[in-house]
Amino acid sequence: MEKINILGTGSAMVTKCYNTCFTLSKEDEHFLIDAGGGNTILSNLEKLNISINQIHNMFISHNHNDHILGSVWVIRAVAQSILNDKYTGNLNIYCHEASINAIRTICSFVLQKKFLKLFDTRILFNEIDDNYTTTILNRTTTFFDIHSTKDLQHGFKTILSNGKFLTFLGDEPYRETVKIYSENVDYLFHEAFCLYSQREIFKPYEKHHATAKDACINAKELNVKNIILYHTEDKNLENRKELYITEGKEEFDGNIYMPDDLDVIDL
């Protein structure tokens, strides 16, 4: 069975949950999407019983610290496992050129040479660009430029084994330029920085983000079946799920997921 393992749900400066990242999992293999900003990525993988030896593909959407810094910990863990003869195969990292350069540079300062020697032999960087298509865990996956207003960032669309489509839009709102990747999909990942009712508190539009209401309006217009909200503030985690879904239901009749860290969604 295919599933989504939610490793983090928060935006950049959260302290009560982890930064947004997750896996698309198929049996005992896991495609890691972003890695958050620290070594909590390793802790949350462990809590979900995901071994580092079961991750052979990782996608980093862009260079912001809450997405890219955790990748260094994943790389270190994989490298150590390789040196211990416990890791079979290679780690494939998918990201654009600037992110490749950033990861290589950060690693060159913080990782030992014995780990760095594995780059380009067992730890492989795959440069993506707009409409780059490849196969990951037997799924056709197409990466696309989300046309960020800040830094270059990519999302992706993939076809699940059951024939359903899933699209990840990164951490900025949906734009018409990526309609071809978003319309009529079964699952749409859309960031929701805060509630529309709290927009004056959190200022989402000033930060180039959307609210739960905005995300669900987009889901309705795109005719998607399920929307997964993420990359939120963390000021009321106890009631976040109920509040975000309630606001979203005013706009969208499909299924709305507002997961907590460590939730699992069956696909």
NUTI-324381 format. One record per residue (C-alpha): residue number from 0; x, z, y. Coordinates in Angstrom, 1 decimal, padded with zeros to 4 digits. Layout:
// residues N
<r NUM,<X,Z,Y>>
...
// end
This chain:
// residues 267
<r 0,<000.0,000.0,000.0>>
<r 1,<001.1,-000.8,003.5>>
<r 2,<001.0,001.9,006.2>>
<r 3,<002.2,003.0,009.6>>
<r 4,<004.2,006.2,009.8>>
<r 5,<004.0,007.5,013.3>>
<r 6,<007.3,009.1,014.3>>
<r 7,<006.6,009.7,017.9>>
<r 8,<003.8,009.0,020.4>>
<r 9,<005.1,010.1,023.8>>
<r 10,<006.4,008.3,026.9>>
<r 11,<009.9,008.7,028.3>>
<r 12,<009.9,012.3,029.7>>
<r 13,<007.8,014.1,027.1>>
<r 14,<009.0,017.5,025.8>>
<r 15,<006.0,018.5,023.6>>
<r 16,<006.2,015.5,021.3>>
<r 17,<008.7,012.8,020.5>>
<r 18,<009.1,009.4,022.2>>
<r 19,<007.1,006.5,020.8>>
<r 20,<008.5,005.0,017.5>>
<r 21,<007.1,004.3,014.1>>
<r 22,<007.6,002.5,010.8>>
<r 23,<005.7,-000.3,009.2>>
<r 24,<006.1,000.7,005.6>>
<r 25,<005.5,-001.1,002.3>>
<r 26,<006.0,001.0,-000.8>>
<r 27,<009.5,002.5,-000.5>>
<r 28,<010.8,000.3,002.3>>
<r 29,<010.4,001.0,006.0>>
<r 30,<010.7,-001.3,009.1>>
<r 31,<011.6,001.0,012.0>>
<r 32,<010.2,000.0,015.4>>
<r 33,<012.2,001.7,018.2>>
<r 34,<013.9,005.0,017.6>>
<r 35,<013.1,007.3,020.5>>
<r 36,<015.7,009.1,022.6>>
<r 37,<017.5,011.5,020.3>>
<r 38,<018.2,012.8,016.8>>
<r 39,<014.5,013.9,016.4>>
<r 40,<014.2,010.5,014.8>>
<r 41,<016.1,011.8,011.8>>
<r 42,<014.1,015.0,011.7>>
<r 43,<010.7,013.2,011.8>>
<r 44,<011.8,010.7,009.2>>
<r 45,<012.7,013.6,007.0>>
<r 46,<009.3,015.2,007.6>>
<r 47,<007.6,012.0,006.5>>
<r 48,<009.8,011.9,003.4>>
<r 49,<011.5,008.6,004.6>>
<r 50,<015.1,008.4,003.4>>
<r 51,<017.6,006.7,005.7>>
<r 52,<018.4,004.7,002.5>>
<r 53,<014.9,003.1,002.7>>
<r 54,<015.5,001.6,006.1>>
<r 55,<017.1,-001.8,006.2>>
<r 56,<015.5,-003.2,009.3>>
<r 57,<015.2,-001.8,012.8>>
<r 58,<013.8,-003.3,016.0>>
<r 59,<014.7,-002.1,019.4>>
<r 60,<012.3,-003.4,022.0>>
<r 61,<014.3,-002.8,025.1>>
<r 62,<017.1,-000.7,026.8>>
<r 63,<015.3,002.3,028.1>>
<r 64,<016.7,005.6,026.9>>
<r 65,<013.5,006.7,025.1>>
<r 66,<013.7,003.7,022.9>>
<r 67,<017.3,002.9,022.3>>
<r 68,<019.3,006.2,022.1>>
<r 69,<017.8,007.3,018.8>>
<r 70,<019.2,004.1,017.3>>
<r 71,<022.7,005.5,017.5>>
<r 72,<021.6,008.4,015.3>>
<r 73,<020.0,006.0,012.8>>
<r 74,<023.2,003.9,012.8>>
<r 75,<025.4,007.0,012.2>>
<r 76,<023.2,008.2,009.4>>
<r 77,<023.2,004.7,007.7>>
<r 78,<026.9,004.4,008.2>>
<r 79,<027.6,007.8,006.6>>
<r 80,<025.3,006.9,003.7>>
<r 81,<027.2,003.6,003.2>>
<r 82,<030.6,005.4,003.2>>
<r 83,<029.1,007.8,000.6>>
<r 84,<028.1,004.9,-001.6>>
<r 85,<024.4,005.8,-001.4>>
<r 86,<023.2,002.9,000.8>>
<r 87,<022.4,-000.4,-000.9>>
<r 88,<022.4,-003.6,001.2>>
<r 89,<022.7,-003.9,004.9>>
<r 90,<021.0,-002.5,008.0>>
<r 91,<019.6,-005.4,010.1>>
<r 92,<019.1,-004.6,013.8>>
<r 93,<016.8,-006.9,015.8>>
<r 94,<017.0,-006.9,019.6>>
<r 95,<017.9,-009.0,022.5>>
<r 96,<021.5,-009.6,023.7>>
<r 97,<021.5,-006.9,026.4>>
<r 98,<020.3,-004.3,023.8>>
<r 99,<023.0,-005.4,021.3>>
<r 100,<025.6,-004.9,024.0>>
<r 101,<024.2,-001.6,025.0>>
<r 102,<024.1,-000.3,021.4>>
<r 103,<027.6,-001.5,020.7>>
<r 104,<028.9,000.1,023.9>>
<r 105,<027.3,003.5,023.4>>
<r 106,<028.4,003.6,019.7>>
<r 107,<032.0,002.7,020.8>>
<r 108,<032.1,005.9,022.8>>
<r 109,<030.3,008.3,020.5>>
<r 110,<030.9,007.2,016.9>>
<r 111,<034.1,007.5,014.9>>
<r 112,<036.0,004.3,014.0>>
<r 113,<035.2,004.6,010.4>>
<r 114,<031.5,004.0,011.3>>
<r 115,<032.3,001.3,013.8>>
<r 116,<034.2,-000.7,011.2>>
<r 117,<030.9,-001.3,009.4>>
<r 118,<029.6,-003.3,012.3>>
<r 119,<029.1,-007.0,011.5>>
<r 120,<029.7,-006.4,007.8>>
<r 121,<027.1,-003.9,006.7>>
<r 122,<025.4,-003.1,010.0>>
<r 123,<024.3,-006.4,011.4>>
<r 124,<022.9,-007.3,014.8>>
<r 125,<020.3,-010.1,014.9>>
<r 126,<019.8,-011.5,018.5>>
<r 127,<016.2,-012.3,019.2>>
<r 128,<014.6,-014.2,022.0>>
<r 129,<011.1,-015.4,022.9>>
<r 130,<009.2,-016.7,019.8>>
<r 131,<012.0,-015.8,017.4>>
<r 132,<010.6,-015.8,013.9>>
<r 133,<012.0,-014.2,010.8>>
<r 134,<010.9,-012.5,007.6>>
<r 135,<011.1,-008.7,007.4>>
<r 136,<009.9,-006.9,004.2>>
<r 137,<008.3,-010.3,003.1>>
<r 138,<006.3,-010.4,006.2>>
<r 139,<006.5,-013.3,008.7>>
<r 140,<007.4,-011.6,012.0>>
<r 141,<007.6,-013.2,015.4>>
<r 142,<009.2,-011.5,018.4>>
<r 143,<008.0,-012.4,021.9>>
<r 144,<009.0,-011.6,025.5>>
<r 145,<006.3,-009.4,026.9>>
<r 146,<007.3,-010.4,030.5>>
<r 147,<008.1,-007.0,031.6>>
<r 148,<008.1,-006.2,035.3>>
<r 149,<011.2,-004.0,034.8>>
<r 150,<013.7,-004.8,032.1>>
<r 151,<013.6,-007.6,029.4>>
<r 152,<011.5,-006.3,026.6>>
<r 153,<010.0,-007.8,023.4>>
<r 154,<007.0,-007.1,021.3>>
<r 155,<006.1,-008.7,017.9>>
<r 156,<003.4,-010.0,015.8>>
<r 157,<003.4,-009.8,012.0>>
<r 158,<001.3,-010.8,009.1>>
<r 159,<000.6,-008.0,006.6>>
<r 160,<000.5,-008.5,002.8>>
<r 161,<-003.3,-008.3,002.9>>
<r 162,<-003.4,-011.2,005.4>>
<r 163,<-004.3,-009.1,008.4>>
<r 164,<-002.4,-009.5,011.7>>
<r 165,<-000.7,-006.7,013.7>>
<r 166,<000.7,-007.0,017.2>>
<r 167,<002.9,-004.5,019.1>>
<r 168,<002.9,-005.0,022.8>>
<r 169,<005.9,-002.7,023.8>>
<r 170,<005.4,000.0,026.4>>
<r 171,<003.8,-002.1,029.2>>
<r 172,<000.2,-003.3,029.6>>
<r 173,<-001.1,-006.5,028.0>>
<r 174,<-000.5,-009.7,030.0>>
<r 175,<-002.2,-013.1,029.7>>
<r 176,<001.2,-014.6,029.0>>
<r 177,<001.2,-013.1,025.5>>
<r 178,<-002.5,-013.9,024.6>>
<r 179,<-001.4,-016.2,021.8>>
<r 180,<000.1,-013.2,020.0>>
<r 181,<-002.6,-010.7,020.8>>
<r 182,<-006.1,-012.4,020.5>>
<r 183,<-008.2,-011.7,017.4>>
<r 184,<-005.6,-009.6,015.6>>
<r 185,<-006.6,-006.8,013.3>>
<r 186,<-004.4,-004.1,014.8>>
<r 187,<-003.1,-004.0,018.4>>
<r 188,<-000.5,-001.5,019.5>>
<r 189,<-001.2,-000.9,023.3>>
<r 190,<000.4,001.7,025.5>>
<r 191,<-001.9,004.2,027.3>>
<r 192,<000.2,006.3,029.7>>
<r 193,<-002.7,008.6,030.6>>
<r 194,<-006.5,008.8,030.9>>
<r 195,<-008.1,006.7,033.6>>
<r 196,<-009.8,009.8,034.8>>
<r 197,<-006.4,011.3,035.4>>
<r 198,<-004.8,008.3,037.1>>
<r 199,<-004.3,010.1,040.4>>
<r 200,<-002.3,012.8,038.6>>
<r 201,<000.0,010.6,036.5>>
<r 202,<000.2,007.5,038.6>>
<r 203,<000.3,005.0,035.7>>
<r 204,<000.1,001.8,037.9>>
<r 205,<003.0,002.8,040.0>>
<r 206,<005.0,003.1,036.8>>
<r 207,<003.7,-000.3,035.4>>
<r 208,<001.6,001.4,032.7>>
<r 209,<-002.0,001.4,031.6>>
<r 210,<-004.7,004.0,030.9>>
<r 211,<-006.7,004.5,027.8>>
<r 212,<-009.6,002.8,029.5>>
<r 213,<-007.5,-000.2,030.5>>
<r 214,<-006.1,-000.6,027.0>>
<r 215,<-009.5,-000.6,025.4>>
<r 216,<-010.9,-003.1,028.0>>
<r 217,<-008.1,-005.4,026.9>>
<r 218,<-008.9,-004.8,023.2>>
<r 219,<-012.5,-005.8,023.8>>
<r 220,<-011.5,-008.9,025.7>>
<r 221,<-009.0,-009.9,023.0>>
<r 222,<-011.6,-009.3,020.3>>
<r 223,<-009.3,-007.1,018.2>>
<r 224,<-010.6,-004.9,015.4>>
<r 225,<-008.4,-001.8,015.8>>
<r 226,<-006.4,-000.5,018.7>>
<r 227,<-003.6,002.0,018.4>>
<r 228,<-002.8,003.9,021.6>>
<r 229,<000.7,005.4,022.2>>
<r 230,<003.4,006.1,024.8>>
<r 231,<001.3,008.8,026.5>>
<r 232,<001.9,011.9,028.7>>
<r 233,<002.0,015.2,026.8>>
<r 234,<000.3,017.7,029.0>>
<r 235,<-002.7,018.3,026.7>>
<r 236,<-001.7,017.4,023.2>>
<r 237,<-004.2,019.7,021.6>>
<r 238,<-007.1,017.7,023.0>>
<r 239,<-005.4,014.3,023.6>>
<r 240,<-006.8,012.5,020.5>>
<r 241,<-010.4,013.4,021.4>>
<r 242,<-010.0,012.7,025.1>>
<r 243,<-008.3,009.3,024.8>>
<r 244,<-010.7,008.1,022.1>>
<r 245,<-013.8,009.3,024.0>>
<r 246,<-012.6,007.4,027.1>>
<r 247,<-011.8,004.3,025.1>>
<r 248,<-015.1,004.2,023.3>>
<r 249,<-016.8,003.6,026.7>>
<r 250,<-015.2,000.2,026.7>>
<r 251,<-014.5,-000.8,023.1>>
<r 252,<-016.6,-000.8,020.0>>
<r 253,<-013.8,-001.2,017.4>>
<r 254,<-011.7,001.5,015.8>>
<r 255,<-009.5,003.5,018.2>>
<r 256,<-006.5,005.4,016.9>>
<r 257,<-004.8,008.0,019.1>>
<r 258,<-002.3,009.3,016.6>>
<r 259,<-000.2,012.5,016.8>>
<r 260,<003.4,012.6,015.8>>
<r 261,<003.8,012.4,012.0>>
<r 262,<000.3,010.9,011.5>>
<r 263,<000.0,008.1,008.8>>
<r 264,<-002.3,005.1,009.2>>
<r 265,<-003.2,003.2,006.1>>
<r 266,<-003.5,-000.6,006.7>>
// end
